[in-house]
Amino acid sequence: MKRASLLIFSVLFALCGLNAQTVVLNEDFSGITDSNTVSIANSLDQYMQTTGWTGDWIYPSSGKVRVGKSAEGGFIMTPALDLSGNNGGFAVSFDIKAWNNDQTRIFVEVNGVDHLVDGLSTTQFTTFNLVFTGGTSATTVKFKSYQATKARFFIDNIVITSQTAGPDTAGPVISNIVPDDNSLTVTFNEPLDQASAETVGNYSMDNNISVTAASLNGSVVTLSISPALTEGNSYTLIVNNIADILGNVMSPDTLTFTYGVDPEFQVANIAALRAKWTDPLDIDGTHFGNDVYKLTGNVIITGINDSYRHQIFIQDATGAIVIDDQNNLITSALETGDEITNIYGKLTDYYGLLQFAVAESYNEAAISIYNDVTPLTVTLSDLQDVSYMNEHQCELLRMEGVVINPLTASTFENGKKYTLTQNGQTGNGLWTHFYNVEGITGSPIPTSAVNLTGVNKISYGEYFLIPRVGADLGTGLPQYLTENDVVIYPNPVSDQLTVSLRTNAFQVTNMAVYDMNGKLLLTQAVNDNQITMSTSKLATGNYFLRLSDGKLSMTTKFVKR
């Protein structure tokens, strides 16, 4: 999987070749008036790209501008500037801080090339100074941000200076580096000389990493490296003797970065992931975490809600959490029962619900399929106990012998909350939040007591069981069998497997055997509650056994020896 990195590096922008400077733009945004030497209209509308932005951007009383939008791509751009001095050599100074404590990736774009100002997470303004060479006579400078959830920042005191005369004598410098398993993409501040840029000997790395090839595209060099980088390790790249297209040779430049997610931010299970959020859950607001975590343990998908932010509920032996994938970064064809691992994301408190917001693309296939999770049996009284339910957020729940109280119709409606009655107690408990799921919307509300199954989710301080499919709404049949309902023997098995059911509520009509990759190997029709199947042709190993009555099913595992 191609992974982006949390980069930790320092880039030295040397002021080589720039001597006496002339102020080209000086914008302090005070009262939205201009004190720069190039005419800019009093309104920022001429150079703020406001299409699709949200919120208020101009703060004249405090003399600053908030830039951004709720998804990726917020930016502010200067008008065209005359930066012809020193063949386009100029310096940019600006004050900037993150919005709402979020870590925001800030870039300064000049002539289509991004220059990274990374890792802003401070509530105080910080001054950055960047130096560029080799620009053009008419140049716009764009300040922009990219972040999966809130690409916003505050900016103030933009000062751009340029030398009025003199040749470009400064060598190139590195402005950004993006590592992948077997490659590094290195961006310089100006176009490079091809011969020097593609000379492998001009690059070296520590940790016994070798640079085996270098390919230039304008100002971007792609380095092939061997062996592959190890996630969580720090590496140093040393670059020397690279020249720009005018022949100016760079000084040695050293960059240190951490590839992927540091071990400190890798967690083995859902309980460890949830423990990373140390603040109390807040039912009155949303709070965003800054750190990217990698969930390295295997988890089972217990529900998928494609119609609302592509939410995926996952669970393991230690707990459960909901994956929030509103940007559809998970592109794998995943289904309920799939086992997955190695998910990258940030924690978010969404009105009392702890979520895992996907931070990196995920296109891995399931480790295994058809994994059933036995739900936690709770009562209606348990569901009203917020403290208890906080410990079981997003888990798969089961409630037995409850009556569903209709609203205005005798059939289930989209996105409605229903009260339940159990043992004489009535309270909130059912939410048809998985909109338009076949078998739920429009289906009759049962008039007698039923068993319910669903994932656990909070809304305005109250917990609800959310059914995922029609069968969750209680036909009277259990969707999941317990260890007391089914016996498989012998296990491990040699030649013949016997399955014995101890319940009459689940009439098996078909059984199937799958390998650990989900490939169907054997299938057999069934018409009895004691079933035998020949396993003599199976190789030694672990297998899934799937029992089905045509509507409901359960899966267990066995070993062939």
Secondary structure, 3 states (H helix, E strand, C coil): CCCCCCCCCCCCCCCCCCCCCEEEEEECCHHHCCCCCCCCCCCHHHCCCCCCCCCCCEECCCCEEEEEECCCCCEEECCCEECCHHHHCEEEEEEEEECCCCCEEEEEEECCEEEEEEEECCCCCEEEEEEECCCCCEECEEEEEECCCCEEEEEEEEEEEECCCCCCCCCCCEEEEEEECCEEEEEECCCECHHHHCCHHHEEECCCCEEEEEEEECCEEEEEEECCCCCCCEEEEEECCCEECCCCECCCEEEEEECCCCHHHEECCHHHHHHCCCCCCCCCCEEECCCCEEECCCEEEEEEECCCCCEEEEEECCEEEEEECCCCCECCCCCCCCEECCEEEEEEEECCEEEEEECCCECCCCCECCCCCCCEECCHHHHHCHHHHHCCCCCEEEEEEEEECCCCCCECCCCCEEEEEECCEEEEEEECCCCCCCCCCCCECCCCCEEEEEEEEEECCEEEEECCCHHHHCCCCCCCCCCCCEEEECCCECCEEEEEECCCCCCCCEEEEECCCCCEEEEEECCCCEEEEECCCCCCEEEEEEEECCCCEEEEEEEEC
